[in-house]
């Protein structure tokens, strides 16, 4: 088992909205599996009821790091722990935050329900001030999870008892940090930042909570410790829009993350003020013909598929350093970004992408949700919007992809209106980024036309896309189900070359036939990748995948993040200039 600090995942979990007064509640909690979903009837939520086991939060009970390692299906689970507030937390409000709980959660404080949340990938919080008692307090958490229902996005969590194919070990219950935060009676609750480097400014929309009549909001920016902008506005409602001019313009670019520090202070007359620390990056994203422009330059996206799984933590990285390491591994291989695949990644991953200048695409975990029915919107859209709201400010995030490979279910085709509505709402919520309606298939309305192609033969792979060079026919994997309408085009999954010479497990798999030698693997990898780099109509590629995940052994690294090949060889192949960058 990996070594863990006394407090697992001790870092502040929301790095783009930081306050000084907070308490990390990770660590040992009471725990119990509730197969019959009868815990409420048996008063598990009561303050005096002890649960029978213990678990290490924030690791899911399926994981080694949780100390439970129960990998069968769990209809529901319970958590409980005590906490004591600091003596100086006597004024203002106390907020209880959850980074993510899979899937439906209800929370009690001292035996009183404080709220519910539906969605396994997005954060939620409750104001628990009125529920607190002097001295010790007790939090109880109940979570239901059913990946086989067809009524919830499960991502790559297996619907079968065992992992199989490209589905892996499940995650149930709490899997991101739980924490308490002390805020004044009037406080900053959210923020949206839109960068505008052409006009040397950023535009902000700041949400405030509480009685804010007569308050003022001060927003200041620093670059490399220097003050580069400040403005102050009166607060007349619960939403404040403002523009912050900048005296210096430094662009956030791939591999060169020139970030600004941002401080927001809500000043109240005769009351405690609220201050939040954040950051932003100045960059623009634009589609121009077949090119994907970042800051007005054609940047070929050398992406890799990252599924966000860890051998001992499953959905949860053992440490913050593990999140950063995955990005550094990818960049060391010559990739400049990733598709964050079938999972809304935790905010600390996006923070490191911002810090390192690493491009990412935001994607939901739509697999498992039956989108042949219009009512699936009720299970998908609220959580998708929560994820968009959470991640909007990250400069590393350059596009949205709500769905991936929306296959037919039980012989019934996808409901095209579900994809159309989600696309349109996504564009309305964020007009600054392109949107792919469903990666691979079946496109309905999309800014970018992407395909998945696991042909293992570089020659036939090249021949398939050759006609596009001279304005000829554009290859479409499912012409009877989707129509190409001249959008920018790229192959967002390819390769997946099966390579596991040290793993004899017959259940392991990859795409196509296994190369016989390492040299044969490199030859195939280079041949396939050159096709996409050389193509003047391709603005990027995404290779499957960065590291193995359980039985799927087509990673460039093993599941425990050991290189299978000399990283410099892969880096040399990936880094060659692309035709569309000329």
Buried (B, 14 or more C-beta within 10 A) or exposed (E): EEEBEEEBBBBBBBBBBBBEBBBBBBBEBBBBBBEEEEBBEEEBBBBEBEBEBBBBBBBBBBBBBBBBEBBEBBBBBBBBBEBEBEEEBEEBBBBBBBBBBBBBBBBBBBBEBBBEBBBBBBBBBBBBBEBBEEEEBBBBBBBBBBBEBBBBBBBBBBBEEEBBEBBBBBBBBBBBBBBBBBBBBBBBBBBBBBBBBEEBBBBBEBBBBBEBEEBBBBBBBBBEEEEBBBBEBEBEEEEBEBBBBBEBBBBBBBEEBBBBBBBBBBBBEEBBBBBBBBBBBBBBBEBEEBBBBBBEEBBBBBBBBBBBBBBBBBBBBBBBEBBBBBBEBBBBBBBBBBBBBBBBBBBBBBBBBBBBBBBBBBBBBBBBBBBBBEEBBEBBBBBBBBBBBBBBBBBBBBBBBBBBBBEEBEEEEBBBEBBEBBBEBBBEBBEEBBBBBBBBBBBBBBBBBBBBBBBBBBEEBBEBBBEBEEEEEBBBEEEEBBEBEEBBBBBBBBBBBBBBEEBEEEEBBBBBEBBEEBEEBBEBBBBBBBBBBBBEBBBBBBBBBBBBBBBBBBBBBBBEBEBBBEBEBBBEBBBBEBBBEE
